């Protein structure tokens, strides 16, 4: 089966963004940088693409110009083990970005991320529908997801 590599379109910040993402995620690295040549369309010697991995998943950043920008129609989901991971990725990716509802944020480059703890999936898929709905209602009122608050809502005293 062919590998699928998400391509992320940037104006001119592809290398900067790739370096940032690689600094945030473990087991990540820049693999290759390709530069525009004399044929263009970008200035000769400027970065065209950056191939990189985030914890083993391949991505390509392309400096394609200002014609296209990111929106929430596509986001990258981070499945976090616990609150510590949620806090880490929320803080790092949110620097210079914008917090959204329900565990969503946009990073400084406008790329949308969903920072989600495993506990959320567990709770909203609970066989006890009342418990699941209490957890869902709590999550809908949050920006960064708070695991302790989810459990408190799901299992009120």
C-alpha positions as CSV (number, residue, x, y, z in Angstrom):
1,X,0.0,0.0,0.0
2,X,1.4,3.5,-0.8
3,X,2.3,5.8,2.0
4,X,0.2,8.8,2.6
5,X,2.1,12.0,3.4
6,X,0.1,15.1,4.5
7,X,1.4,18.2,2.7
8,X,1.1,21.4,4.6
9,X,0.9,24.6,2.5
10,X,2.7,27.7,3.8
11,X,3.4,31.1,2.3
12,X,7.1,31.2,3.1
13,X,7.4,29.7,6.6
14,X,7.6,26.0,5.8
15,X,11.1,25.5,7.2
16,X,10.4,27.5,10.3
17,X,7.2,25.6,11.0
18,X,8.8,22.2,10.4
19,X,11.6,23.1,12.8
20,X,9.1,24.2,15.4
21,X,7.0,21.1,15.1
22,X,10.1,18.9,15.3
23,X,11.0,20.6,18.5
24,X,7.6,19.9,20.0
25,X,7.2,16.2,19.3
26,X,9.5,13.4,20.4
27,X,11.2,11.1,17.8
28,X,10.9,13.8,15.1
29,X,13.3,15.2,12.6
30,X,13.8,17.2,9.4
31,X,14.6,14.7,6.6
32,X,15.2,16.8,3.6
33,X,15.0,20.3,2.3
34,X,14.5,21.1,-1.4
35,X,15.2,24.6,-2.7
36,X,13.8,26.5,-5.7
37,X,16.0,26.6,-8.7
38,X,16.4,29.1,-11.4
39,X,13.1,27.9,-13.0
40,X,11.2,29.1,-10.0
41,X,8.4,29.9,-9.4
42,X,9.9,31.0,-6.1
43,X,13.2,32.9,-5.7
44,X,16.2,30.7,-6.6
45,X,17.8,29.3,-3.4
46,X,14.7,29.8,-1.2
47,X,13.0,26.8,0.4
48,X,10.5,24.9,-1.7
49,X,9.7,21.9,0.5
50,X,10.7,20.4,3.8
51,X,10.2,16.7,4.5
52,X,10.0,16.0,8.2
53,X,8.6,13.4,10.6
54,X,6.6,13.9,13.8
55,X,7.0,10.8,16.0
56,X,7.5,8.7,12.9
57,X,4.6,10.2,10.7
58,X,5.9,11.8,7.5
59,X,4.9,15.3,6.5
60,X,5.9,17.8,3.8
61,X,5.8,21.5,4.2
62,X,5.6,23.4,1.0
63,X,6.3,27.1,0.5
64,X,3.7,27.7,-2.1
65,X,2.8,31.4,-1.6
66,X,-0.1,33.2,0.0
67,X,-2.9,31.8,-2.3
68,X,-4.0,29.2,0.3
69,X,-4.3,29.3,4.1
70,X,-5.2,26.8,6.7
71,X,-8.7,26.5,8.2
72,X,-10.5,24.2,10.6
73,X,-11.7,21.9,7.8
74,X,-8.4,20.0,8.4
75,X,-6.8,19.5,11.8
76,X,-4.2,17.3,13.3
77,X,-5.3,15.2,16.3
78,X,-2.9,14.5,19.2
79,X,-4.1,11.5,21.2
80,X,-2.6,12.3,24.7
81,X,-2.2,9.7,27.4
82,X,-2.9,12.1,30.3
83,X,-3.3,15.6,31.5
84,X,0.5,16.1,31.5
85,X,0.7,15.5,27.8
86,X,-2.4,17.7,27.2
87,X,-0.7,20.5,29.1
88,X,2.6,20.1,27.2
89,X,1.2,20.1,23.7
90,X,-1.4,22.8,24.5
91,X,1.3,25.1,25.9
92,X,3.9,24.5,23.1
93,X,1.5,24.6,20.1
94,X,-0.5,27.4,21.6
95,X,2.5,29.8,21.9
96,X,1.6,32.6,19.5
97,X,-1.5,30.9,18.4
98,X,-5.2,30.9,19.3
99,X,-7.1,28.8,21.7
100,X,-10.4,27.3,20.5
101,X,-13.2,25.3,22.1
102,X,-13.3,21.6,23.0
103,X,-9.5,21.0,22.9
104,X,-8.9,22.8,19.6
105,X,-6.2,25.4,19.0
106,X,-4.5,27.1,16.1
107,X,-0.7,27.3,16.2
108,X,1.2,30.4,15.2
109,X,1.1,29.3,11.6
110,X,-2.7,28.9,11.6
111,X,-2.7,25.1,11.5
112,X,-5.5,23.5,13.7
113,X,-4.7,20.9,16.3
114,X,-7.0,18.8,18.5
115,X,-5.3,18.1,21.8
116,X,-7.3,15.3,23.3
117,X,-6.7,13.0,26.3
118,X,-7.5,9.3,26.2
119,X,-9.9,9.9,29.1
120,X,-12.3,11.9,26.8
121,X,-12.8,9.1,24.4
122,X,-13.3,6.7,27.3
123,X,-15.9,8.9,29.0
124,X,-17.9,10.0,26.0
125,X,-18.1,6.4,24.8
126,X,-19.2,5.0,28.2
127,X,-22.0,2.5,28.2
128,X,-23.8,4.6,30.8
129,X,-25.2,7.3,28.5
130,X,-26.0,9.7,31.3
131,X,-22.3,9.6,32.4
132,X,-21.2,10.0,28.8
133,X,-23.5,13.0,28.3
134,X,-22.3,14.7,31.5
135,X,-18.7,14.3,30.3
136,X,-19.6,15.6,26.8
137,X,-21.4,18.6,28.3
138,X,-18.4,19.4,30.4
139,X,-16.0,19.1,27.5
140,X,-18.2,21.5,25.4
141,X,-17.6,24.2,28.0
142,X,-13.8,23.9,27.9
143,X,-11.0,25.2,25.8
144,X,-8.0,23.1,27.0
145,X,-9.5,19.8,28.1
146,X,-9.2,19.2,31.9
147,X,-9.2,15.5,32.7
148,X,-10.1,15.9,36.4
149,X,-13.0,18.2,35.5
150,X,-14.3,15.6,33.0
151,X,-14.3,12.9,35.6
152,X,-15.9,15.3,38.2
153,X,-18.7,16.0,35.7
154,X,-19.1,12.4,34.7
155,X,-19.2,11.2,38.3
156,X,-20.8,13.9,40.4
157,X,-20.6,13.3,44.2
